[in-house]
């Protein structure tokens, strides 16, 4: 799936977070949105995801089979991992992924997914007892292992230790081929494999 922004802008009250942004994100390519803390990277990613409504311009979704997708169909092809998206803490890791599978097809079985991100031993533990790093691994798991053509990652290394960073890099190597991937970050380690870089500061007008 491709995502096209045309003269797109977002403002809160009188402040424009970004404006006049025209860009085509193409399936099979990798992009980074960079900028200082508070510059609007996460807001742009949420606009692309459809989680936040833009204030002006358009956001269109298309693919070769259907040049103009309806939004409700397009969003089924988008998965996102972000530190501000909290998993349901009353659930276990297994229950959470099982719940997620009601909305997105998973590429592997839930035990295989939890094993891949180092959470096999915590499969039946309530998420409220997970460490911040374990929660981030779970967020990455539900995003990377969803059968979607678009993968959005907001500061994906948040709270990860050295082992967790290695897990992220393996997930990237194994599960990004052929997908449109957009990473929002100001840490080069998080987007070192992205081919195109967009500086959010260029669209603050």
C-alpha positions as CSV (number, residue, x, y, z in Angstrom):
1,X,0.0,0.0,0.0
2,X,1.2,3.5,-0.8
3,X,0.3,6.6,1.3
4,X,0.2,10.0,-0.3
5,X,0.2,13.3,1.6
6,X,-0.8,16.4,-0.4
7,X,-0.4,19.9,1.2
8,X,-1.1,18.2,4.5
9,X,-0.9,20.1,7.8
10,X,-1.8,19.7,11.4
11,X,-2.3,22.3,14.0
12,X,-3.3,22.5,17.7
13,X,-5.1,25.7,18.5
14,X,-3.1,28.4,16.7
15,X,0.2,26.5,16.4
16,X,1.0,24.6,13.3
17,X,2.9,21.4,14.0
18,X,3.7,20.9,10.3
19,X,2.3,22.4,7.2
20,X,2.4,22.1,3.3
21,X,3.7,18.6,3.5
22,X,3.5,16.7,0.2
23,X,5.1,13.3,0.1
24,X,4.5,9.9,-1.4
25,X,5.4,6.9,0.8
26,X,5.8,3.8,-1.4
27,X,5.3,0.2,-0.5
28,X,8.5,-1.7,-0.2
29,X,10.5,1.4,0.8
30,X,11.8,2.6,4.2
31,X,11.5,6.1,5.6
32,X,12.6,8.0,8.7
33,X,10.9,11.1,10.1
34,X,13.5,13.0,12.2
35,X,13.6,16.1,14.4
36,X,14.2,17.3,17.9
37,X,12.0,16.3,20.8
38,X,8.6,18.0,20.6
39,X,9.1,18.8,16.9
40,X,6.0,16.9,15.7
41,X,7.4,13.6,14.5
42,X,4.9,11.5,16.5
43,X,2.1,13.7,15.4
44,X,3.0,13.3,11.7
45,X,3.2,9.5,12.2
46,X,-0.2,9.5,13.9
47,X,-1.7,11.5,11.0
48,X,-0.2,9.0,8.5
49,X,-1.7,6.1,10.6
50,X,-5.1,7.8,10.7
51,X,-5.1,8.0,14.5
52,X,-5.1,11.8,14.4
53,X,-7.0,13.9,11.9
54,X,-5.1,16.4,9.8
55,X,-6.1,20.0,9.7
56,X,-5.6,20.7,6.0
57,X,-4.7,18.9,2.9
58,X,-5.3,15.2,2.2
59,X,-4.0,11.7,3.1
60,X,-4.7,9.1,0.5
61,X,-4.2,5.3,0.5
62,X,-3.7,3.3,-2.7
63,X,-2.3,0.2,-4.2
64,X,-1.9,-1.4,-7.6
65,X,-5.1,-3.4,-7.3
66,X,-7.2,-0.5,-5.9
67,X,-5.9,3.0,-6.7
68,X,-8.2,4.6,-4.2
69,X,-8.8,2.6,-1.0
70,X,-11.5,3.5,1.5
71,X,-10.0,4.5,4.8
72,X,-11.6,1.6,6.8
73,X,-10.0,-0.9,4.4
74,X,-6.6,0.9,4.4
75,X,-6.3,1.0,8.2
76,X,-6.5,-2.8,8.2
77,X,-3.2,-2.8,6.4
78,X,-1.4,-0.6,9.0
79,X,0.3,-1.7,12.1
80,X,2.0,0.6,14.6
81,X,4.2,0.4,17.6
82,X,4.6,3.4,19.8
83,X,5.6,3.9,23.5
84,X,2.3,5.9,24.2
85,X,0.1,3.0,23.0
86,X,-0.4,1.0,26.2
87,X,-1.3,-2.7,26.0
88,X,-4.2,-3.9,28.2
89,X,-2.5,-4.5,31.5
90,X,-5.1,-6.9,32.9
91,X,-4.3,-9.3,30.1
92,X,-1.4,-11.7,29.8
93,X,0.9,-11.5,26.8
94,X,-0.9,-14.4,25.3
95,X,-4.3,-12.9,25.9
96,X,-3.3,-9.6,24.5
97,X,-2.0,-11.1,21.2
98,X,-5.0,-13.3,20.9
99,X,-7.2,-10.2,21.3
100,X,-5.1,-8.3,18.7
101,X,-5.6,-11.3,16.3
102,X,-9.3,-10.4,16.2
103,X,-8.3,-7.3,14.2
104,X,-5.1,-8.2,12.4
105,X,-3.9,-11.6,11.0
106,X,-0.8,-12.8,12.7
107,X,2.1,-14.2,10.7
108,X,3.0,-16.9,13.3
109,X,1.4,-18.6,16.3
110,X,1.3,-16.7,19.5
111,X,3.8,-18.9,21.3
112,X,6.2,-18.5,18.4
113,X,5.8,-14.7,18.4
114,X,6.4,-14.4,22.2
115,X,9.4,-16.6,21.9
116,X,10.8,-14.5,19.1
117,X,10.8,-11.4,21.3
118,X,12.0,-13.1,24.4
119,X,8.7,-13.2,26.3
120,X,8.0,-17.0,26.3
121,X,8.5,-17.3,30.0
122,X,6.1,-14.3,30.6
123,X,3.4,-15.6,28.3
124,X,0.8,-16.1,31.0
125,X,1.9,-13.2,33.3
126,X,-0.3,-10.1,33.5
127,X,1.1,-7.3,31.5
128,X,0.9,-5.0,34.5
129,X,3.8,-7.0,35.9
130,X,5.9,-6.6,32.8
131,X,8.9,-4.2,32.9
132,X,8.9,-1.2,30.6
133,X,11.3,-3.1,28.3
134,X,9.0,-6.2,28.2
135,X,6.1,-4.0,27.3
136,X,8.0,-2.5,24.4
137,X,8.9,-5.9,23.1
138,X,5.2,-6.8,23.2
139,X,4.4,-3.6,21.2
140,X,7.0,-4.5,18.6
141,X,5.7,-8.1,18.5
142,X,2.1,-7.1,17.7
143,X,3.3,-4.6,15.0
144,X,6.0,-6.7,13.2
145,X,4.1,-9.9,13.3
146,X,0.8,-8.5,12.0
147,X,0.1,-9.4,8.4
148,X,0.1,-5.7,7.2
149,X,1.7,-4.0,4.3
150,X,2.5,-0.8,6.3
151,X,4.6,-0.8,9.5
152,X,4.9,2.4,11.5
153,X,7.4,2.6,14.4
154,X,7.6,5.5,16.8
155,X,10.9,5.5,18.8
156,X,11.1,1.7,18.6
157,X,14.1,1.3,21.0
158,X,12.3,3.1,23.9
159,X,13.2,1.2,27.2
160,X,15.1,-1.6,25.4
161,X,18.3,-2.9,26.8
162,X,21.1,-4.4,24.7
163,X,19.3,-7.7,24.2
164,X,16.1,-5.9,23.3
165,X,17.9,-3.8,20.7
166,X,19.2,-7.1,19.2
167,X,15.6,-8.4,19.1
168,X,14.5,-5.2,17.3
169,X,17.3,-5.5,14.7
170,X,16.4,-9.1,14.0
171,X,12.7,-8.3,13.6
172,X,13.7,-5.6,11.1
173,X,15.8,-8.0,9.1
174,X,13.2,-10.7,9.1
175,X,9.9,-8.8,8.7
176,X,10.3,-5.6,6.7
177,X,10.9,-6.9,3.2
178,X,8.2,-5.7,0.8
179,X,6.5,-3.5,3.4
180,X,6.2,0.3,3.6
181,X,8.1,1.1,6.8
182,X,8.2,4.6,8.5
183,X,10.2,5.2,11.6
184,X,9.8,8.3,13.7
185,X,13.0,9.0,15.7
186,X,15.9,11.3,16.5
187,X,18.1,8.3,17.3
188,X,20.0,7.2,14.3
189,X,20.3,3.7,15.6
190,X,16.5,3.3,15.3
191,X,16.4,4.3,11.6
192,X,19.9,3.3,10.3
193,X,18.3,1.0,7.7
194,X,15.9,3.6,6.4
195,X,16.6,4.7,2.8
196,X,14.9,8.1,2.9
197,X,14.9,10.7,5.6
198,X,12.3,13.5,6.1
199,X,13.2,16.3,8.5
200,X,10.0,17.5,10.2
201,X,11.6,20.9,10.7
202,X,11.4,21.5,6.9
203,X,7.6,21.7,7.2
204,X,7.2,24.2,10.0
205,X,5.7,27.2,8.3
